[in-house]
Amino acid sequence: MSGREERERAVELYFSTPMSTKQVVEHLGYPTRQCLERWLRDDPRYADAVPKPPIPLETRCRAVELCLSGMQQKQVATELGVSAGAVHHWMRLYRAGGMAAPETGTEGCHAAGRNR
């Protein structure tokens, strides 16, 4: 089976069954969950099926402030109920030029001008 066929098979299995991405990967034995999620994001059906709720700007700003105060990103994620990857992403955005609201790039937060 070619790479394209494997991709199509995995994506179709996800959409044609009630399986989660983790279950599809376990069932097929490929790809990784992250890879399947990337393939799904490229499929127009996925945008309609799984809307991502936005994390409020206040939560993002609080995460940055906690990290700047010395708390580890993993601890911040646990405290705020978000993923460690999200906290890492927000810290990268902050370090790259201030904490603007990711995706919109318009709103800043109180931590944006301090202690960079």
MDAnalysis code that builds the backbone (N, CA, C; Angstrom):
import MDAnalysis as mda
import numpy as np

u = mda.Universe.empty(348, n_residues=116, atom_resindex=np.repeat(np.arange(116), 3), trajectory=True)
u.add_TopologyAttr("name", ["N", "CA", "C"] * 116)
u.add_TopologyAttr("resid", np.arange(1, 117))
u.add_TopologyAttr("resname", ["MET", "SER", "GLY", "ARG", "GLU", "GLU", "ARG", "GLU", "ARG", "ALA", "VAL", "GLU", "LEU", "TYR", "PHE", "SER", "THR", "PRO", "MET", "SER", "THR", "LYS", "GLN", "VAL", "VAL", "GLU", "HIS", "LEU", "GLY", "TYR", "PRO", "THR", "ARG", "GLN", "CYS", "LEU", "GLU", "ARG", "TRP", "LEU", "ARG", "ASP", "ASP", "PRO", "ARG", "TYR", "ALA", "ASP", "ALA", "VAL", "PRO", "LYS", "PRO", "PRO", "ILE", "PRO", "LEU", "GLU", "THR", "ARG", "CYS", "ARG", "ALA", "VAL", "GLU", "LEU", "CYS", "LEU", "SER", "GLY", "MET", "GLN", "GLN", "LYS", "GLN", "VAL", "ALA", "THR", "GLU", "LEU", "GLY", "VAL", "SER", "ALA", "GLY", "ALA", "VAL", "HIS", "HIS", "TRP", "MET", "ARG", "LEU", "TYR", "ARG", "ALA", "GLY", "GLY", "MET", "ALA", "ALA", "PRO", "GLU", "THR", "GLY", "THR", "GLU", "GLY", "CYS", "HIS", "ALA", "ALA", "GLY", "ARG", "ASN", "ARG"])
u.atoms.positions = np.array([
    [0.855, -1.165, 0.000],
    [0.000, 0.000, 0.000],
    [0.908, 1.238, 0.000],
    [0.572, 2.201, -0.831],
    [1.379, 3.421, -0.919],
    [1.051, 4.357, 0.241],
    [1.896, 5.362, 0.428],
    [1.674, 6.346, 1.477],
    [0.353, 7.072, 1.319],
    [0.032, 7.392, 0.074],
    [-1.238, 8.086, -0.194],
    [-2.429, 7.193, 0.144],
    [-2.335, 5.909, -0.216],
    [-3.418, 4.977, 0.080],
    [-3.582, 4.785, 1.585],
    [-2.451, 4.716, 2.316],
    [-2.507, 4.581, 3.773],
    [-3.182, 5.801, 4.395],
    [-2.820, 6.954, 3.877],
    [-3.411, 8.195, 4.380],
    [-4.920, 8.202, 4.151],
    [-5.337, 7.892, 2.940],
    [-6.758, 7.874, 2.602],
    [-7.510, 6.849, 3.442],
    [-6.907, 5.689, 3.660],
    [-7.548, 4.637, 4.454],
    [-7.748, 5.110, 5.897],
    [-6.732, 5.715, 6.462],
    [-6.824, 6.184, 7.846],
    [-7.870, 7.289, 7.982],
    [-7.852, 8.242, 7.077],
    [-8.800, 9.354, 7.132],
    [-10.225, 8.843, 6.942],
    [-10.434, 7.955, 5.993],
    [-11.773, 7.406, 5.759],
    [-12.265, 6.602, 6.956],
    [-11.379, 5.852, 7.592],
    [-11.774, 5.078, 8.769],
    [-12.234, 6.007, 9.880],
    [-11.531, 7.111, 10.058],
    [-11.911, 8.074, 11.078],
    [-13.321, 8.622, 10.814],
    [-13.590, 9.000, 9.568],
    [-14.881, 9.605, 9.243],
    [-16.016, 8.587, 9.140],
    [-15.721, 7.341, 8.875],
    [-16.780, 6.355, 8.674],
    [-17.099, 5.538, 9.925],
    [-16.391, 5.766, 11.008],
    [-16.638, 5.041, 12.249],
    [-16.682, 6.041, 13.410],
    [-17.139, 5.594, 14.553],
    [-17.116, 6.477, 15.727],
    [-15.772, 6.455, 16.463],
    [-14.752, 5.904, 15.828],
    [-13.442, 5.795, 16.481],
    [-12.789, 7.162, 16.666],
    [-12.045, 7.286, 17.756],
    [-11.232, 8.482, 17.980],
    [-9.949, 8.343, 17.169],
    [-9.169, 9.407, 17.120],
    [-7.892, 9.315, 16.387],
    [-7.000, 8.259, 17.021],
    [-6.991, 8.200, 18.341],
    [-6.175, 7.200, 19.040],
    [-6.609, 5.789, 18.655],
    [-7.918, 5.556, 18.598],
    [-8.429, 4.232, 18.246],
    [-8.112, 3.861, 16.805],
    [-8.179, 4.817, 15.894],
    [-7.848, 4.552, 14.488],
    [-6.382, 4.118, 14.381],
    [-5.507, 4.835, 15.054],
    [-4.077, 4.513, 15.010],
    [-3.825, 3.127, 15.601],
    [-4.468, 2.824, 16.730],
    [-4.297, 1.497, 17.343],
    [-4.828, 0.399, 16.430],
    [-5.952, 0.655, 15.771],
    [-6.562, -0.336, 14.882],
    [-5.676, -0.610, 13.661],
    [-5.171, 0.456, 13.050],
    [-4.386, 0.304, 11.824],
    [-2.920, -0.013, 12.086],
    [-2.412, 0.452, 13.210],
    [-0.985, 0.268, 13.483],
    [-0.122, 1.359, 12.854],
    [-0.720, 2.324, 12.292],
    [-0.060, 3.488, 11.704],
    [-1.084, 4.587, 11.631],
    [-0.812, 5.774, 11.335],
    [0.426, 6.506, 11.567],
    [0.466, 6.849, 13.050],
    [1.172, 7.874, 13.452],
    [1.066, 8.349, 14.824],
    [-0.224, 9.151, 14.934],
    [-0.693, 9.340, 16.158],
    [-1.915, 10.122, 16.371],
    [-1.738, 11.548, 15.845],
    [-0.560, 12.122, 16.101],
    [-0.303, 13.486, 15.640],
    [-0.329, 13.574, 14.115],
    [0.215, 12.571, 13.466],
    [0.221, 12.545, 12.000],
    [-1.213, 12.429, 11.470],
    [-2.000, 11.551, 12.059],
    [-3.393, 11.409, 11.626],
    [-4.143, 12.720, 11.829],
    [-3.929, 13.385, 12.958],
    [-4.599, 14.659, 13.197],
    [-4.188, 15.708, 12.166],
    [-2.949, 15.680, 11.741],
    [-2.486, 16.610, 10.694],
    [-3.193, 16.285, 9.379],
    [-3.302, 15.006, 9.054],
    [-4.008, 14.611, 7.833],
    [-5.471, 15.052, 7.902],
    [-6.078, 14.888, 9.066],
    [-7.482, 15.268, 9.220],
    [-7.676, 16.770, 9.065],
    [-6.754, 17.556, 9.605],
    [-6.872, 19.016, 9.465],
    [-6.815, 19.444, 8.008],
    [-6.160, 18.656, 7.167],
    [-6.080, 18.960, 5.743],
    [-7.357, 18.587, 4.996],
    [-8.237, 17.840, 5.635],
    [-9.473, 17.387, 5.012],
    [-10.588, 18.374, 5.346],
    [-11.298, 18.883, 4.345],
    [-12.351, 19.871, 4.607],
    [-13.465, 19.353, 5.517],
    [-13.683, 18.065, 5.560],
    [-14.723, 17.510, 6.429],
    [-14.384, 17.688, 7.901],
    [-13.117, 17.739, 8.212],
    [-12.670, 17.798, 9.611],
    [-13.023, 19.126, 10.259],
    [-12.913, 20.213, 9.535],
    [-13.216, 21.529, 10.091],
    [-14.665, 21.588, 10.566],
    [-15.557, 20.953, 9.851],
    [-16.959, 20.938, 10.245],
    [-17.219, 19.964, 11.391],
    [-16.440, 18.915, 11.473],
    [-16.687, 17.862, 12.451],
    [-16.158, 18.209, 13.842],
    [-15.031, 18.885, 13.918],
    [-14.392, 19.099, 15.207],
    [-13.991, 20.555, 15.380],
    [-14.923, 21.404, 15.770],
    [-14.541, 22.790, 16.012],
    [-13.726, 22.879, 17.299],
    [-12.688, 23.704, 17.277],
    [-11.862, 23.891, 18.454],
    [-12.375, 25.082, 19.238],
    [-12.737, 24.870, 20.495],
    [-13.169, 26.024, 21.269],
    [-11.965, 26.915, 21.575],
    [-12.114, 28.201, 21.406],
    [-10.975, 29.074, 21.680],
    [-10.715, 29.169, 23.181],
    [-9.455, 29.234, 23.528],
    [-9.083, 29.430, 24.927],
    [-9.045, 30.935, 25.152],
    [-9.751, 31.413, 26.159],
    [-9.835, 32.861, 26.374],
    [-8.462, 33.519, 26.511],
    [-8.369, 34.743, 26.022],
    [-7.133, 35.501, 26.103],
    [-6.662, 35.627, 27.553],
    [-7.593, 35.777, 28.478],
    [-7.213, 35.905, 29.886],
    [-6.449, 34.679, 30.364],
    [-6.861, 33.494, 29.913],
    [-6.181, 32.257, 30.291],
    [-4.784, 32.224, 29.699],
    [-4.649, 32.637, 28.444],
    [-3.333, 32.665, 27.792],
    [-2.402, 33.621, 28.516],
    [-2.924, 34.795, 28.853],
    [-2.108, 35.794, 29.554],
    [-1.703, 35.288, 30.929],
    [-2.631, 34.654, 31.615],
    [-2.321, 34.116, 32.955],
    [-1.228, 33.065, 32.836],
    [-1.280, 32.241, 31.809],
    [-0.245, 31.218, 31.597],
    [1.120, 31.875, 31.423],
    [1.189, 32.909, 30.604],
    [2.455, 33.617, 30.390],
    [2.951, 34.211, 31.703],
    [2.061, 34.857, 32.430],
    [2.450, 35.480, 33.700],
    [2.979, 34.443, 34.689],
    [2.322, 33.300, 34.774],
    [2.786, 32.247, 35.690],
    [4.156, 31.716, 35.283],
    [4.360, 31.535, 33.983],
    [5.667, 31.066, 33.507],
    [6.748, 32.106, 33.803],
    [6.427, 33.366, 33.594],
    [7.402, 34.426, 33.860],
    [7.727, 34.535, 35.347],
    [6.799, 34.110, 36.192],
    [7.043, 34.160, 37.633],
    [7.897, 32.982, 38.104],
    [8.198, 32.046, 37.178],
    [9.077, 30.932, 37.521],
    [8.422, 29.569, 37.557],
    [7.133, 29.506, 37.385],
    [6.445, 28.216, 37.404],
    [6.747, 27.452, 36.112],
    [6.914, 26.141, 36.224],
    [7.181, 25.311, 35.043],
    [5.935, 25.245, 34.157],
    [6.178, 25.159, 32.859],
    [5.067, 25.149, 31.904],
    [4.091, 24.006, 32.167],
    [4.609, 22.858, 32.547],
    [3.750, 21.708, 32.816],
    [2.835, 21.987, 34.011],
    [3.376, 22.631, 35.037],
    [2.569, 22.986, 36.202],
    [1.501, 24.016, 35.834],
    [1.891, 24.985, 35.021],
    [0.951, 26.017, 34.572],
    [-0.203, 25.355, 33.819],
    [0.129, 24.435, 32.936],
    [-0.900, 23.747, 32.150],
    [-1.876, 23.014, 33.064],
    [-1.349, 22.307, 34.037],
    [-2.205, 21.573, 34.975],
    [-3.101, 22.529, 35.752],
    [-2.521, 23.611, 36.248],
    [-3.290, 24.570, 37.041],
    [-4.416, 25.213, 36.237],
    [-4.160, 25.504, 34.967],
    [-5.144, 26.205, 34.148],
    [-6.050, 25.268, 33.348],
    [-5.766, 23.971, 33.381],
    [-6.595, 23.010, 32.660],
    [-6.421, 23.052, 31.160],
    [-5.196, 23.332, 30.710],
    [-4.879, 23.362, 29.281],
    [-3.722, 22.400, 29.026],
    [-3.377, 22.200, 27.776],
    [-2.275, 21.292, 27.475],
    [-0.933, 21.995, 27.666],
    [0.079, 21.211, 27.985],
    [1.436, 21.754, 28.118],
    [1.901, 22.307, 26.774],
    [1.467, 21.693, 25.673],
    [1.828, 22.179, 24.338],
    [1.282, 23.570, 24.079],
    [0.064, 23.832, 24.575],
    [-0.529, 25.159, 24.401],
    [0.279, 26.201, 25.169],
    [0.659, 25.872, 26.407],
    [1.449, 26.813, 27.208],
    [2.786, 27.079, 26.531],
    [3.400, 26.037, 26.026],
    [4.680, 26.190, 25.319],
    [4.504, 27.114, 24.108],
    [3.438, 26.913, 23.373],
    [3.151, 27.730, 22.187],
    [2.961, 29.194, 22.573],
    [2.210, 29.451, 23.638],
    [1.976, 30.832, 24.064],
    [3.265, 31.498, 24.531],
    [4.130, 30.722, 25.173],
    [5.416, 31.292, 25.613],
    [6.288, 31.625, 24.398],
    [6.242, 30.783, 23.388],
    [7.000, 31.080, 22.160],
    [6.476, 32.356, 21.512],
    [5.159, 32.503, 21.447],
    [4.576, 33.723, 20.891],
    [5.004, 34.941, 21.701],
    [4.958, 34.824, 22.995],
    [5.346, 35.932, 23.867],
    [6.805, 36.326, 23.621],
    [7.672, 35.339, 23.580],
    [9.105, 35.609, 23.380],
    [9.402, 36.169, 21.996],
    [8.527, 35.872, 21.044],
    [8.750, 36.337, 19.674],
    [8.283, 37.777, 19.457],
    [7.660, 38.370, 20.442],
    [7.266, 39.751, 20.226],
    [6.123, 40.228, 21.079],
    [5.833, 39.540, 22.114],
    [4.752, 39.982, 22.980],
    [3.563, 39.063, 22.849],
    [2.745, 39.119, 23.820],
    [1.604, 38.213, 23.851],
    [0.396, 38.849, 23.198],
    [0.311, 38.699, 21.898],
    [-0.906, 39.088, 21.185],
    [-1.794, 37.858, 21.184],
    [-3.053, 38.065, 21.020],
    [-3.957, 36.925, 20.989],
    [-3.605, 36.053, 19.797],
    [-3.203, 34.815, 20.048],
    [-2.900, 33.930, 18.922],
    [-4.108, 33.828, 17.997],
    [-3.862, 33.674, 16.765],
    [-4.850, 33.585, 15.687],
    [-5.307, 34.963, 15.222],
    [-5.565, 35.903, 16.121],
    [-6.031, 37.203, 15.665],
    [-4.886, 38.191, 15.584],
    [-3.942, 38.085, 16.503],
    [-2.805, 38.978, 16.510],
    [-3.155, 40.412, 16.847],
    [-4.308, 40.645, 17.452],
    [-4.717, 42.024, 17.681],
    [-4.712, 42.439, 19.140],
    [-5.162, 41.579, 20.016],
    [-5.278, 41.983, 21.411],
    [-4.005, 41.624, 22.166],
    [-3.581, 42.517, 23.021],
    [-2.436, 42.226, 23.855],
    [-2.900, 41.876, 25.258],
    [-1.967, 41.471, 26.116],
    [-2.319, 41.241, 27.495],
    [-1.360, 41.999, 28.390],
    [-1.651, 42.045, 29.648],
    [-0.885, 42.855, 30.588],
    [0.588, 42.456, 30.637],
    [0.894, 41.190, 30.386],
    [2.277, 40.727, 30.489],
    [3.103, 41.125, 29.282],
    [2.488, 41.580, 28.215],
    [3.181, 41.779, 26.944],
    [4.363, 42.722, 27.041],
    [4.271, 43.765, 27.810],
    [5.350, 44.731, 27.833],
    [6.365, 44.543, 28.934],
    [6.154, 43.561, 29.800],
    [6.999, 43.409, 30.976],
    [7.936, 42.208, 30.869],
    [9.112, 42.358, 31.416],
    [10.049, 41.256, 31.679],
    [10.345, 40.361, 30.503],
    [10.452, 40.915, 29.349],
    [10.767, 40.084, 28.191],
    [12.215, 39.845, 28.074],
])
